[in-house]
Amino acid sequence: MKVRSIQTGDTWMEIGDDPGGTSPDPGEAEARRVLSSAVRSQNLAVLAGLGTSLCVTKGGNRLAPTMLDLLAKAKARFAELDQSQKKADGHHWADFEKLSNVPKDCTDLEYFMSRATIATGFLAADEATRIETYLAKAEEVIRSAVDFMKDDVDVTVHESFLRRVARRSSRRSRTKLFTTNYDLCFEMAARRSGFVVIDGFAYGHDAR
């Protein structure tokens, strides 16, 4: 865990680091107190974002893509599409932007995809067909980029977190975990640790 406070010079410091030989940062004690209190609360809901996946690496390389990484991969795939169909570079992506009614060079891929999905409902038939094709290509890129969870990928940080929140008293409500991530890091960690995850989609005897 890292702590950042005014006493660390507004930089992140690993817990236990004391490079200047001074007393421990008070922010550490405060962070531990707040986290400990949260875990002991009656109702615990956790919202996990991209930062929880960026720690997953293999061979020293980060596996989880950022939103900008996904955008770059999608644009590269569309450039390949341009080349294969002998179109001017960026032709398909520019058409995708126009049909989705987003600003040129929009960098928010989720906003872009949401606009494109909405646009399929009111565009003319031929334009709706084109944008649906573009959406399918972009979604294919995203699925491929986030499908990095293999048996040899280490998710011990996620497993450790799940074990800690699972030690809560059985008299308290089940922990609810919400994640904005497209990957399956938490699902894989729960599977490896033997936890049953109730996602509301499937109930079976071999729930994992």
C-alpha positions as CSV (number, residue, x, y, z in Angstrom):
1,M,0.0,0.0,0.0
2,K,1.1,3.6,-0.7
3,V,0.3,6.8,1.1
4,R,0.4,10.3,-0.2
5,S,0.0,13.3,2.0
6,I,1.4,16.8,2.5
7,Q,4.2,15.2,4.7
8,T,5.4,13.1,1.8
9,G,5.9,16.1,-0.4
10,D,2.8,15.3,-2.4
11,T,4.4,12.1,-3.7
12,W,3.4,8.5,-3.2
13,M,5.4,6.6,-0.5
14,E,5.4,2.9,0.1
15,I,4.2,2.0,3.6
16,G,7.3,1.4,5.7
17,D,9.6,3.6,3.6
18,D,11.4,6.3,5.6
19,P,14.1,7.5,3.2
20,G,15.0,10.6,5.3
21,G,15.3,8.7,8.6
22,T,12.4,10.8,10.0
23,S,9.4,9.6,11.9
24,P,6.7,7.6,10.0
25,D,4.2,9.6,8.0
26,P,1.0,10.2,10.1
27,G,-0.9,9.7,6.8
28,E,-0.1,6.0,7.1
29,A,-1.8,5.6,10.5
30,E,-4.8,7.6,9.2
31,A,-5.1,5.5,6.1
32,R,-5.0,2.3,8.1
33,R,-7.6,3.6,10.6
34,V,-10.0,4.6,7.8
35,L,-9.6,1.3,5.9
36,S,-10.0,-0.7,9.1
37,S,-13.1,1.1,10.0
38,A,-14.6,0.6,6.5
39,V,-13.9,-3.1,6.6
40,R,-15.7,-3.5,9.9
41,S,-18.7,-1.5,8.8
42,Q,-22.1,-3.2,8.7
43,N,-22.5,-2.6,4.9
44,L,-19.3,-2.7,2.8
45,A,-19.5,-1.7,-0.9
46,V,-16.3,-1.4,-2.8
47,L,-15.9,0.4,-6.2
48,A,-12.8,-0.8,-8.0
49,G,-11.5,1.1,-11.0
50,L,-8.6,0.7,-13.4
51,G,-5.9,1.1,-10.7
52,T,-6.8,-2.3,-9.3
53,S,-5.8,-3.9,-12.6
54,L,-2.6,-2.0,-13.4
55,C,-0.7,-4.0,-10.8
56,V,-1.2,-7.2,-12.8
57,T,2.0,-7.9,-14.7
58,K,3.7,-10.7,-16.5
59,G,7.4,-10.7,-17.2
60,G,7.6,-7.1,-15.9
61,N,5.0,-6.0,-18.5
62,R,1.6,-4.5,-17.5
63,L,-1.2,-6.6,-18.9
64,A,-4.2,-4.4,-18.3
65,P,-4.8,-1.7,-21.0
66,T,-5.7,1.8,-20.0
67,M,-8.6,3.6,-21.9
68,L,-6.1,5.4,-24.0
69,D,-4.4,2.0,-24.9
70,L,-7.8,0.7,-26.0
71,L,-8.4,3.8,-28.1
72,A,-5.0,3.4,-29.8
73,K,-5.7,-0.3,-30.5
74,A,-9.1,0.5,-32.0
75,K,-7.7,3.2,-34.2
76,A,-4.9,0.8,-35.3
77,R,-7.5,-1.8,-36.2
78,F,-9.5,0.7,-38.3
79,A,-6.2,1.7,-40.0
80,E,-5.7,-1.9,-41.0
81,L,-9.3,-1.9,-42.3
82,D,-8.5,1.2,-44.4
83,Q,-5.4,-0.5,-45.8
84,S,-7.1,-3.7,-46.7
85,Q,-9.8,-1.9,-48.5
86,K,-7.4,0.6,-50.1
87,K,-9.1,3.6,-48.4
88,A,-7.4,6.8,-47.4
89,D,-5.9,6.4,-43.9
90,G,-8.4,7.2,-41.2
91,H,-11.4,6.9,-43.6
92,H,-13.3,4.4,-41.5
93,W,-12.5,6.0,-38.2
94,A,-13.5,9.4,-39.5
95,D,-16.8,8.0,-40.6
96,F,-17.2,6.3,-37.2
97,E,-16.7,9.7,-35.5
98,K,-19.1,11.4,-37.8
99,L,-21.9,8.9,-37.4
100,S,-21.4,8.8,-33.7
101,N,-21.6,12.6,-33.5
102,V,-18.5,13.0,-31.3
103,P,-15.8,15.7,-31.5
104,K,-13.0,14.9,-33.9
105,D,-10.2,13.0,-32.1
106,C,-12.4,12.2,-29.1
107,T,-10.2,10.5,-26.5
108,D,-13.0,9.2,-24.3
109,L,-13.6,5.7,-25.8
110,E,-16.5,4.9,-23.4
111,Y,-18.3,8.1,-24.4
112,F,-17.5,7.4,-28.0
113,M,-19.0,3.8,-27.8
114,S,-22.0,5.0,-25.9
115,R,-22.8,7.7,-28.5
116,A,-22.3,5.1,-31.3
117,T,-24.7,2.6,-29.7
118,I,-27.4,5.3,-29.2
119,A,-26.9,6.4,-32.9
120,T,-27.8,3.0,-34.2
121,G,-31.4,3.6,-33.1
122,F,-32.1,6.7,-35.1
123,L,-29.8,6.7,-38.2
124,A,-31.0,5.7,-41.7
125,A,-30.7,2.0,-42.5
126,D,-27.5,2.2,-44.4
127,E,-25.8,4.4,-41.9
128,A,-27.1,2.3,-39.0
129,T,-25.6,-0.8,-40.7
130,R,-22.2,0.9,-41.1
131,I,-22.0,2.1,-37.5
132,E,-23.1,-1.4,-36.2
133,T,-20.2,-2.8,-38.2
134,Y,-17.8,-0.3,-36.7
135,L,-19.1,-1.0,-33.2
136,A,-18.5,-4.7,-33.7
137,K,-14.9,-4.1,-34.8
138,A,-14.2,-1.8,-31.8
139,E,-15.8,-4.3,-29.3
140,E,-13.7,-7.1,-30.8
141,V,-10.6,-5.0,-30.2
142,I,-11.6,-4.3,-26.6
143,R,-12.5,-8.0,-25.9
144,S,-9.2,-9.1,-27.2
145,A,-7.2,-6.5,-25.2
146,V,-8.8,-7.3,-21.9
147,D,-8.7,-11.1,-22.3
148,F,-5.4,-11.5,-20.5
149,M,-6.4,-13.6,-17.6
150,K,-4.6,-17.0,-18.0
151,D,-3.7,-19.6,-15.5
152,D,-0.2,-18.3,-15.1
153,V,-1.2,-14.7,-14.4
154,D,-0.6,-13.6,-10.8
155,V,-3.5,-11.9,-9.1
156,T,-2.3,-12.4,-5.5
157,V,-3.1,-8.7,-4.7
158,H,-6.7,-9.3,-5.6
159,E,-6.8,-12.6,-3.7
160,S,-5.3,-11.0,-0.6
161,F,-7.9,-8.2,-0.8
162,L,-10.8,-10.7,-1.1
163,R,-9.5,-12.8,1.8
164,R,-9.4,-9.7,4.0
165,V,-12.9,-8.6,3.3
166,A,-14.2,-12.2,3.6
167,R,-13.0,-12.2,7.2
168,R,-15.8,-9.9,8.2
169,S,-18.3,-11.2,10.7
170,S,-21.0,-13.4,9.2
171,R,-23.5,-11.1,11.1
172,R,-22.6,-8.3,8.7
173,S,-24.0,-7.9,5.2
174,R,-22.2,-9.6,2.3
175,T,-19.5,-7.4,0.8
176,K,-20.6,-5.9,-2.5
177,L,-17.9,-5.4,-5.1
178,F,-18.5,-3.2,-8.1
179,T,-15.8,-2.8,-10.8
180,T,-15.7,-0.6,-13.9
181,N,-13.0,-2.8,-15.4
182,Y,-13.5,-4.9,-18.4
183,D,-11.1,-7.7,-17.3
184,L,-11.8,-10.6,-15.0
185,C,-9.1,-10.1,-12.4
186,F,-11.5,-10.2,-9.4
187,E,-13.4,-13.1,-10.8
188,M,-10.3,-15.1,-11.3
189,A,-9.0,-14.2,-7.9
190,A,-12.3,-15.3,-6.3
191,R,-12.1,-18.6,-8.2
192,R,-8.6,-19.4,-7.1
193,S,-9.4,-18.5,-3.5
194,G,-12.5,-20.7,-3.5
195,F,-15.0,-17.9,-3.0
196,V,-18.5,-18.0,-4.3
197,V,-19.4,-14.9,-6.3
198,I,-23.0,-14.0,-6.8
199,D,-23.2,-11.9,-10.0
200,G,-27.0,-12.2,-10.5
201,F,-26.6,-13.9,-13.9
202,A,-26.3,-17.6,-13.0
203,Y,-27.0,-19.8,-10.0
204,G,-25.8,-23.3,-10.0
205,H,-24.4,-26.1,-7.8
206,D,-20.8,-25.3,-9.0
207,A,-21.0,-21.5,-8.5
208,R,-17.6,-19.9,-8.5
